């Protein structure tokens, strides 16, 4: 299961009334609004799967619930799913909210790998209209770092001349991929990784069927991301985890045929989420080896730190320059095998 499919075990961000671990981040936004310092665009950053999109929808509900001339309605942050405003936003039926995300390819019936200019083109016209309900017009872009060059340039034009009472909430997993001119026109709102305790509590909330041992493994693997934990929590995800650990723990002495088979399975997912999960797994495993070597000699640590850096660059470049994903996995495992000899 991919991070994009978490509605199978947890509510989709637009339907989720519960947010854990981001009270401080939320408070910065609310205080800015209450103090008349609300920026027209906010860049919500942080690792994948920690609740950034859920936070964006909570902030959108908060803004759209405000009434002109009335005191700030902070209760809107905890809006019940039964509230009419909540239901309209969840169903995509609020006239003053536009959500921009990767579109579904009608041929494959799967989400495209990037946000295109067609998805962004109507943002300017939407924001220039008078709010239908007399308050604000809000656009959520999830995720902004998934825009291609044309889409990014189209959004930049909106950011350069923002209409009055218009708010843009840009979710970004990797803000470094955004145009510097986009980043400079947004106020940054950093969402931090969740604590292990919070991830454990959320796993209990969304996956009460998990036994204690699997939950503990998932908390360690999550590194603060409930999205990652839930992606591994299903049968396919746990199978990917177990096979990767089996291959890694048996090194040196790489089973090239087994790695080929494993890589084939990982790249079969056209969304790229399984590939990213493998990258997360490999880096997590290597980070443990680096940590184990810290208390030893420098000579014992260096090879593992160097291969961690190499593998990290490999997986990052795969996304940025569209490398062959199977070859990236093969090269990563071969580099780890060589380091262990």
C-alpha positions as CSV (number, residue, x, y, z in Angstrom):
1,X,0.0,0.0,0.0
2,X,1.3,3.5,-0.8
3,X,1.2,6.6,1.3
4,X,-1.3,7.9,-1.2
5,X,-3.7,5.1,-0.3
6,X,-3.9,5.6,3.5
7,X,-7.6,6.1,3.3
8,X,-7.8,2.3,3.5
9,X,-6.6,2.4,7.1
10,X,-6.9,6.1,8.1
11,X,-9.1,9.0,6.9
12,X,-7.9,10.9,3.9
13,X,-6.5,14.3,4.9
14,X,-9.7,16.2,3.8
15,X,-11.8,13.8,6.0
16,X,-9.5,13.6,9.0
17,X,-10.6,15.6,12.1
18,X,-7.7,14.4,14.2
19,X,-4.2,15.7,14.1
20,X,-1.5,14.7,16.6
21,X,2.0,16.2,17.2
22,X,1.6,19.6,15.4
23,X,0.0,21.8,18.0
24,X,3.0,24.2,18.1
25,X,3.0,24.5,14.3
26,X,-0.7,25.1,14.2
27,X,-0.4,27.8,16.9
28,X,2.1,29.8,14.8
29,X,-0.5,30.0,12.0
30,X,-3.4,30.9,14.2
31,X,-1.5,33.6,16.1
32,X,-0.5,35.1,12.7
33,X,-4.1,35.3,11.7
34,X,-5.3,36.7,15.0
35,X,-2.6,39.3,15.0
36,X,-3.3,40.4,11.4
37,X,0.0,39.1,10.1
38,X,-1.3,36.3,7.9
39,X,0.9,35.8,4.9
40,X,-0.9,35.1,1.6
41,X,1.1,31.9,1.0
42,X,2.4,29.3,3.5
43,X,4.9,26.5,2.7
44,X,4.1,23.5,4.9
45,X,7.3,21.4,5.0
46,X,8.4,18.2,6.7
47,X,9.0,14.5,5.9
48,X,6.3,12.5,4.1
49,X,3.6,10.9,6.1
50,X,3.7,13.1,9.2
51,X,0.3,14.8,8.7
52,X,1.2,17.9,6.6
53,X,-1.9,17.5,4.3
54,X,-4.1,16.9,7.3
55,X,-2.7,20.1,8.8
56,X,-3.4,22.0,5.6
57,X,-7.0,21.0,5.6
58,X,-7.4,21.9,9.2
59,X,-6.0,25.4,8.5
60,X,-8.3,25.7,5.5
61,X,-11.3,24.8,7.6
62,X,-10.2,27.3,10.2
63,X,-9.9,30.1,7.7
64,X,-13.1,29.3,5.9
65,X,-15.0,29.3,9.2
66,X,-14.0,32.9,10.1
67,X,-16.8,35.5,9.8
68,X,-16.0,39.1,8.9
69,X,-15.9,41.3,11.9
70,X,-16.4,38.5,14.4
71,X,-13.7,37.3,17.0
72,X,-11.3,34.7,15.8
73,X,-13.0,31.3,15.9
74,X,-10.3,29.0,17.2
75,X,-12.9,26.2,17.9
76,X,-12.9,25.7,14.1
77,X,-9.6,23.9,14.5
78,X,-11.4,21.1,16.2
79,X,-14.4,21.1,13.9
80,X,-16.5,17.9,14.1
81,X,-16.9,15.8,11.0
82,X,-20.7,16.3,11.4
83,X,-20.3,20.1,10.9
84,X,-21.8,21.1,7.5
85,X,-18.6,23.1,6.6
86,X,-16.5,20.1,7.4
87,X,-18.7,17.8,5.2
88,X,-18.6,20.2,2.3
89,X,-14.8,20.5,2.4
90,X,-14.4,16.7,2.7
91,X,-16.7,16.1,-0.3
92,X,-15.0,18.8,-2.4
93,X,-18.1,20.9,-2.4
94,X,-17.0,24.2,-0.9
95,X,-17.0,27.0,-3.5
96,X,-14.1,28.8,-1.8
97,X,-11.6,25.9,-1.6
98,X,-9.6,24.6,-4.5
99,X,-7.3,21.5,-4.1
100,X,-4.5,21.0,-6.6
101,X,-2.9,17.6,-6.7
102,X,-1.6,15.0,-9.2
103,X,-4.5,14.1,-11.5
104,X,-5.6,10.6,-12.3
105,X,-4.5,9.3,-15.7
106,X,-7.7,8.1,-17.4
107,X,-5.8,5.4,-19.2
108,X,-4.2,3.7,-16.2
109,X,-6.7,5.0,-13.6
110,X,-3.7,5.8,-11.4
111,X,-2.3,9.1,-10.2
112,X,0.2,10.7,-12.5
113,X,3.8,11.1,-11.2
114,X,3.7,15.0,-11.3
115,X,1.3,18.0,-11.1
116,X,1.0,19.5,-14.6
117,X,0.3,23.0,-15.7
118,X,-3.3,21.9,-16.6
119,X,-3.8,21.3,-12.8
120,X,-2.5,24.7,-11.9
121,X,-3.9,26.8,-14.7
122,X,-7.2,27.7,-13.1
123,X,-5.7,28.8,-9.7
124,X,-5.3,32.5,-10.8
125,X,-8.9,32.7,-12.0
126,X,-10.2,31.0,-8.9
127,X,-8.5,33.3,-6.5
128,X,-9.4,36.4,-8.4
129,X,-13.1,35.8,-7.9
130,X,-15.0,37.3,-4.9
131,X,-15.4,34.7,-2.1
132,X,-18.7,33.0,-2.5
133,X,-19.3,33.0,1.2
134,X,-17.9,36.5,1.9
135,X,-14.7,35.4,3.6
136,X,-11.6,33.9,2.0
137,X,-10.6,31.9,-1.0
138,X,-8.2,29.1,-0.2
139,X,-6.0,26.9,-2.4
140,X,-4.2,23.8,-1.2
141,X,-1.4,22.4,-3.3
142,X,-0.5,18.8,-2.3
143,X,2.3,18.4,-2.9
144,X,4.0,21.5,-4.4
145,X,7.3,19.8,-4.9
146,X,5.5,17.4,-7.3
147,X,4.8,20.2,-9.8
148,X,6.7,20.1,-13.1
149,X,8.5,23.2,-14.4
150,X,5.5,24.6,-16.3
151,X,3.2,24.1,-13.4
152,X,5.7,25.7,-11.0
153,X,6.0,28.8,-13.2
154,X,2.2,29.1,-13.5
155,X,1.9,29.1,-9.7
156,X,4.7,31.6,-9.4
157,X,2.8,34.1,-11.4
158,X,-0.1,33.8,-8.8
159,X,2.4,34.2,-5.9
160,X,3.9,37.4,-7.5
161,X,0.5,39.2,-7.5
162,X,-1.7,37.6,-4.9
163,X,-5.3,38.8,-4.8
164,X,-6.8,40.2,-1.6
165,X,-8.3,37.7,0.9
166,X,-6.6,34.8,-0.9
167,X,-4.6,32.1,0.9
168,X,-2.3,29.4,-0.6
169,X,-1.2,26.4,1.4
170,X,1.6,24.6,-0.3
171,X,2.5,21.2,1.1
172,X,6.1,20.1,0.3
173,X,8.0,17.0,1.3
174,X,11.2,18.3,-0.2
175,X,11.1,22.1,-0.5
176,X,14.6,22.2,-2.0
177,X,13.0,21.0,-5.3
178,X,10.8,24.1,-5.5
179,X,11.9,27.2,-7.4
180,X,13.8,29.6,-5.0
181,X,11.4,32.3,-6.1
182,X,8.4,30.2,-4.9
183,X,10.1,29.6,-1.6
184,X,10.9,33.2,-1.1
185,X,7.3,34.3,-1.6
186,X,5.9,31.9,1.1
187,X,6.1,31.9,4.9
188,X,7.5,28.6,6.0
189,X,5.6,26.4,8.4
190,X,7.7,23.5,9.5
191,X,6.0,20.3,10.6
192,X,8.4,18.1,12.6
193,X,8.5,14.3,12.6
194,X,6.2,12.7,15.2
195,X,7.5,11.2,18.4
196,X,7.7,7.4,18.7
197,X,4.9,7.6,21.4
198,X,2.7,9.5,19.0
199,X,3.3,7.1,16.1
200,X,2.6,4.2,18.5
201,X,-0.7,5.8,19.6
202,X,-1.7,6.5,16.0
203,X,-1.0,2.9,15.0
204,X,-3.2,1.8,17.9
205,X,-5.9,4.1,16.6
206,X,-5.8,3.1,12.9
207,X,-4.4,-0.5,13.1
208,X,-5.6,-2.0,16.4
209,X,-5.2,-5.4,14.8
210,X,-1.4,-5.2,14.9
211,X,0.4,-7.2,17.6
212,X,2.8,-5.5,20.0
213,X,5.9,-6.9,18.2
214,X,4.8,-5.6,14.8
215,X,3.8,-2.3,16.3
216,X,7.2,-1.8,17.9
217,X,9.0,-2.7,14.6
218,X,6.8,-0.2,12.7
219,X,7.5,2.6,15.2
220,X,11.2,2.1,14.8
221,X,11.0,1.9,11.1
222,X,8.6,5.0,10.8
223,X,11.2,7.5,12.1
224,X,8.4,9.9,13.0
225,X,6.2,9.2,10.0
226,X,2.8,7.6,10.6
227,X,2.3,7.5,6.9
228,X,5.4,5.3,6.5
229,X,4.3,3.1,9.4
230,X,0.9,2.5,7.9
231,X,2.3,1.9,4.4
232,X,4.4,-0.9,5.9
233,X,1.6,-2.2,8.1
234,X,-0.3,-4.0,5.4
235,X,0.7,-7.5,4.2
236,X,2.5,-6.2,1.1
237,X,4.4,-3.6,3.0
238,X,5.5,-6.0,5.8
239,X,6.5,-8.5,3.1
240,X,8.7,-5.8,1.5
241,X,10.3,-5.0,4.8
242,X,11.0,-8.6,5.8
243,X,12.5,-9.5,2.4
244,X,14.7,-6.4,2.4
245,X,16.0,-7.1,5.9
246,X,16.6,-10.7,5.0
247,X,18.8,-9.7,2.1
248,X,20.6,-7.0,4.0
249,X,21.3,-9.1,7.1
250,X,22.8,-11.9,5.0
251,X,25.5,-9.6,3.6
252,X,28.3,-9.8,2.7
253,X,27.6,-12.5,0.2
254,X,24.9,-10.8,-1.9
255,X,22.3,-13.1,-3.5
256,X,22.2,-11.3,-6.9
257,X,19.3,-13.3,-8.2
258,X,17.2,-12.6,-5.0
259,X,18.0,-8.9,-5.2
260,X,16.9,-8.8,-8.9
261,X,13.6,-10.4,-7.9
262,X,13.2,-8.1,-5.0
263,X,13.9,-5.0,-7.2
264,X,11.4,-6.2,-9.8
265,X,8.7,-6.4,-7.1
266,X,9.6,-2.9,-5.8
267,X,9.5,-1.2,-9.2
268,X,6.2,-2.9,-10.3
269,X,4.4,-0.1,-8.3
270,X,4.1,2.7,-10.9
271,X,3.4,5.3,-8.2
272,X,6.9,5.1,-7.0
273,X,5.9,4.6,-3.4
274,X,7.3,1.1,-3.1
275,X,10.6,2.3,-4.5
276,X,10.7,5.1,-2.0
277,X,9.9,2.6,0.8
278,X,12.9,0.5,-0.3
279,X,15.1,3.6,-0.2
280,X,13.8,4.4,3.3
281,X,14.4,0.8,4.4
282,X,17.9,0.7,3.1
283,X,18.9,4.1,4.6
284,X,17.3,3.1,7.9
285,X,19.3,-0.2,8.0
286,X,22.5,1.7,7.1
287,X,21.8,4.3,9.8
288,X,21.7,1.5,12.4
289,X,25.0,0.2,11.2
290,X,26.5,3.7,11.4
291,X,25.1,4.1,14.9
292,X,26.5,0.7,16.0
293,X,29.9,1.8,14.7
294,X,30.0,5.1,16.6
295,X,31.2,3.4,19.8
296,X,33.9,1.5,17.9
297,X,36.9,2.7,16.0
298,X,36.8,5.4,13.3
299,X,38.1,2.8,10.8
300,X,35.0,0.6,11.5
301,X,32.6,3.4,11.0
302,X,33.9,5.1,7.9
303,X,32.9,2.5,5.3
304,X,29.3,2.4,6.5
305,X,29.0,6.2,6.7
306,X,30.4,6.4,3.1
307,X,28.0,3.8,1.7
308,X,25.1,5.5,3.6
309,X,26.0,8.8,1.8
310,X,26.4,7.0,-1.6
311,X,23.0,5.2,-1.2
312,X,21.3,8.3,-0.1
313,X,22.5,10.2,-3.2
314,X,21.5,7.3,-5.4
315,X,17.8,7.3,-4.2
316,X,17.6,11.1,-4.2
317,X,19.0,11.3,-7.8
318,X,16.5,8.6,-8.9
319,X,13.7,11.0,-8.2
320,X,15.3,14.2,-9.4
321,X,16.8,12.9,-12.7
322,X,14.6,9.9,-13.4
323,X,17.2,7.2,-13.1
324,X,16.3,3.5,-13.7
325,X,14.8,2.5,-10.4
326,X,15.7,-1.2,-10.6
327,X,19.3,-0.3,-11.3
328,X,19.3,2.1,-8.4
329,X,18.2,-0.7,-6.0
330,X,20.7,-3.2,-7.5
331,X,23.6,-0.6,-7.1
332,X,22.6,0.2,-3.5
333,X,22.6,-3.5,-2.5
334,X,25.9,-4.1,-4.3
335,X,27.5,-1.1,-2.6
336,X,26.3,-2.4,0.8
337,X,27.7,-5.8,0.1
338,X,31.1,-4.4,-0.9
339,X,31.2,-2.3,2.3
340,X,30.7,-5.3,4.5
341,X,33.6,-7.3,3.0
